[in-house]
Amino acid sequence: MIKSADKNTHGGATFWTEGGSAIGMGHMVRSLNIALAVISNGVPADFLVNDDAAVRSLLDEAGVTHRICDSGSTPAVGLVGDVVVIDTKKDVLSRVRALKDRGRKVVVIDNLCALEIADKTIIPSAVAWGLPPNDKILAGRDYVIIGEGFRRVKKQGRGPAHGFPLKVLVTMGGADPFRLTEKVLQALTGMDNIEVTVAVGPAKETTPELEGFAGGSPKRLRFLYDVKDMATLMNSVHIAFTAVGTTVYELAYMGVPSVLIGNYAEDRDTLAALDRTGAVVSLGVRDEVSEKMITGAVGAFLKDEKRYASMSERAAALTDGNGASRVAGVIESLMKAPV
């Protein structure tokens, strides 16, 4: 029973997530894409986020209302909507319990810690295998989150056919906390028959090594900072180096095969599962990856046009790009359901 003083006057949906140089921007971008799908259906949506410049900038540019809220606290009832969507890898069980006690519906993204009490748990992965049997879980390629900008660009058709120079994109997410960009560039700068574009994320910290590559870059190496239209950029390349995260699926949706390097040991299972789809090449976790492995992966694409075409086709089949609208539908259904 909700006390009258606790009744919500906020309405709509509140997305509670975080981002920045330490953890990347994947949670933010994914949540924003869902929120924009909710808003496009005429439902109010806002954000509770950590105090980070890249996070604030992302939401300001999207024109979405947001408030700063410590990630370890439970906000006052008036700060949250009828449905609260939580996207983080942290243990949020106590947070979900507190929200449920206050009469809120709760959706948790990519986290099983509150499975028994959250109203829905979304696992936005095309390789979400081995999950516990539970009708509250929505998982698989139907729930992969792709932004509307990618859908618009894809309608214009696939980018360049296999050819030389091979166009290679290096995009290690919004933060790249372990400097995978520098690791890949160290290997690629000596290769022939390739053109390399580096997309530097908004939360990535500048390093002397990165400045050295950018300052002395040859014609076949260009740097782009805080790219606003990643869809068009992805659609202009043949292959991409990236880490485990949302970017893998954005590239796949555009038909771009990825070469993956994991940031964390716990990425191993996901790396192996993605590799088995035939849409990506997994090199392993960062400390295990050598320059020879990086150049070898690119060399294989240079030599084998049929393999490239097959991987591009398999990548595009990983998701239909409608996951954000499906999750928005789940959120709206919960709003209409009785407490």
N, C-alpha and C positions, 0 to 999 in steps of 0.2 A: 504494500500500500504506500503510495507516494503522498507525503504531506503536502498540503496546499502551498506551503512556502517553497516547495521544491519543484512545483510544476514549471515546465519549460515554456518560456515565451520566445525562445530563440527561433525554433522551427528549422527545417532543412537538415543539411548534413554538415558535420564538422570533421575535417581531416586532421589527424594528429600525427605528425611525422617530423623528420629532422634531416639535415644534410650539412655539408661543409667539407673542409679539407681532410678531416680525420676519417670520415665515414663515406665520402662520396655524395653524389647527388641523385643516385638511382631511386631511392625512396621518394624523394621530392618530385622528380619528373613523373614517375609512375602515378603517384597520388594526384598530381595536377592534371594528368590526362583523364583520370576517372572523374575528377571534380568538374572539369570542363564539359564532359559528357553529361553529368548531372545537371549542370547549369543550362546546357543547351536544351534540356527538356523542361525548362522553366522552374526548376527546383533550386532554392537558395543553397549555397555551399560556401564555407569559409575554412580557414586553417588555424591551427595552433602549432607553432613551430619554435625551434631554438633560435637564439639570437645570433645569426650568421649573415654576413653581408651578401654572399652568393644566394642564400635562401631567400632573403628579403627581395633581392633584385629579381629573381625568377618570378616571384608572386606579384611584384609590382608591375612587371612587364606584361603579365597575363591579366592584370586588372582584377585580381582576386583578393578579397579582404582577408587579413591575417592578423593574429595577435601573437605575442611572444609568451611562451609558457614553458617553464622548466620541465624537462622530459621525465623527471622523477616524481612529479607531483600530480595530484588529481585536481582539475580546475573547478572553480565554482560552477554550479549548475547552469547559471545564466550564460556561461561562455560556450556551451556546447549545444549542438542541434539534437533533433529527435534521434538521429542515427550518428554514431561516432565511428569513423573509420580510422584504424590505427595501423600504420605501416612502419615497422621497425623490427630489428632482429633481437631487441632486448626482451627480457622477461617482463611481460606486461600483465601477468595474471592478477595481481592485486589492483592494478588500474582498471582492468576490465570488470572485476568484481565490484569496485566502488561505483563505476558507471551504471552497472546493472542494478545495483541497490537504489540508485537514483532514478530508475525507470527508463534508462536509455537503451536503445538497440545498439549492438556493437558488432562491427565487422573488422576482423583482423586479417591483414595482408601478409602472406609469406612467413607465417609464424604459427606454430602449433601449440604454443605454451598455454593458451586459454581455450583450447578446443572444446572442452566440456561446457563452458559457460558462455562463450561468445555465440551470437546468433548465427553468424556465418564465418567461415575461415576460407579465404581465397588463396590458392597457391598458383600464381601466374607463371606457370612453367610448362613447356611442351614435353618435358621429361620428368614429370611429377609422378614417379613410380614408387611403389612400396609404401604408400600412405596407409594409415589405419582406416579400417572400414567405418565410415561415419557419414551420415546424410547431411551433416553441417558443412562438410568440405566440398568446395567447388574447385576443381583443378584440371589441368591439361591445356592443350593448345587453344581451346575455346576461351580461356581466361587470360591469355597472354595480352598484356596491355601495350597497345600501339597508339601513338598520337594521331590526331586528325590530319596534321600536316603530312605525315607519311602516306596516308591514304590518298590525299590529293595528288601528291607527286607521282605515286605509283600509277594512277590513272593515265598519266602522260606516257607511260611505257618504260621498259627497262633501258638502262643506260648503255654504255659502249660494249660492243661485242669483243670477244677475246682478241687481243692484238698486242703490238709492241709500240711503245713501251707499255709494260703492264702497270696499270695505275693502282697504287697501294695506299690505303688510308691507315693511319695509326691514330686510334681514338681510344684512350684508356679511361674514359669516364670523366665525370666532373671534377674529380680530385686527384686520381692516380697517386695514392699515398705511398706506394713503394717504387715509384719512378720507373715503371715499366716502359714508358715512352722512351726514356733515355736508353734503356737496355735494348730495345728494338732498333732504335736509330743507330746505335753503335755497330750493329750487325749489318744494317741495310745500306749505309752510306757508301760502301765500296762495291755494291752490286751494279752490274750493267743491265740495260734493257728494262729499267723500272723508273717510274716517277712516284715520289713519295709526298703525300700531303699529311701534315700533322695537325690534328684538331686538338688544341690545348683547352682543357675544361676551365670553367669559371672559378673553380675552387682549387685548382692545382697550384702548388707553391713553386715559384721560380727557383731553379738551381743553376749554379755556374755551368754545369755540363749542358743543360738545356740552352742556356744563353749562348754557349759556344757553338752549338749546332745551328741555332737561329742566326747568329751573327756572321758565321762563315758558310752559310748554306749555299750549295751549288744550285744551278738552275733546276735540277731535278728534285729539289727538296724545298717545299714551301710550308710556312707555318700560318695557321689561322687561329685566332683567339676568340673564345667565347662565341662560337658559331651559333647563330639564331636559327638557321635553316639547315639542320643536319640531314633532312630527307633529301634535299637536292644534292648536297655534298655526297652522301652515300650512293645516290643514283648515278654519280659521275665516275665511280671507281670500279675496279674489277674485284679486288679482295681487300680485306681489312684485318688488322691486328687489333684485338680488344681483350678485355678481361671478362670474367663471368659477371653477368648482370643484364639489365634491360637492353643495353646496346646490342647484345648478341641477337635479340629477337627483332630489333629495328632493322639491323643489317639483313637478317634472314628474310624479313618481309619484303625488302627491296631486292631480294635475289642475290645478295652479296655474300659469298662464302667467307667465313671468318677463320683466322688463326688465333687460337685462344691461349692465354697465359693466366693462370690462377694467381690471385693475391694471397690466398690463405690455404692452409692444409685441408680445411674442411670443404674446399672447392673440389677436391679430387673426384668424388662421386658424380658431381654435376658435370665436370669436365669429361669424364668417361662416358656418361650418358649422352651428352651432346655429340661427342665424337661418333658414337654408334648411329646417330641419325644420318650420317653421311653428308651433313650440311656444313660441318666445321672440321677443322683439324685442331686437336688439342696437343699442345706441347708440354703440358704439365704445370706444376706450381713453380713460381718465379725462381726460386733458388736452384731448381733442377734444370732450368732452360739455358742452353748454351747458344753462343753466336752461330755455331754450325747448325744447330737445330732450326734457328730462325731463317738463315739463308737457304737451308734445305727445303723448308716449307714453301718459300717463294719460288725457288727453282723448280719444284714439282709443278706448280701452276704455270710457269713459263713454258715448260716442255710439253705439257699434256692438255691440249685444248678440250678433248672429250671429257676428261676428268673435271675440268673447270665447269663445263656446261652441265654435267650431271650434278655437281655439287650446288650450282646456282639454282637448278630446278628443285632439288631437295630442300634447299634453304627456303625458297619461296613457299613451299608446302608446309612449313612448320606452323604457320598460323594464318588465319584469314583476316586478321587485323581488326576484328569486331569485339575484342575482349573488353575494352573500356565501356562500350555501350551495354554489354551484358552485365558487367558489374554495376553500372549505373541503374540498370533495371532491378537488380537484386536490392540495392539501397532503397529505391523507390517503393518496392514491394514491402520492405520492412517498415517503412514509414506508415503504410496503410494498415499494417497488421496490429491487432490489439496488444497491449503491454501484458 
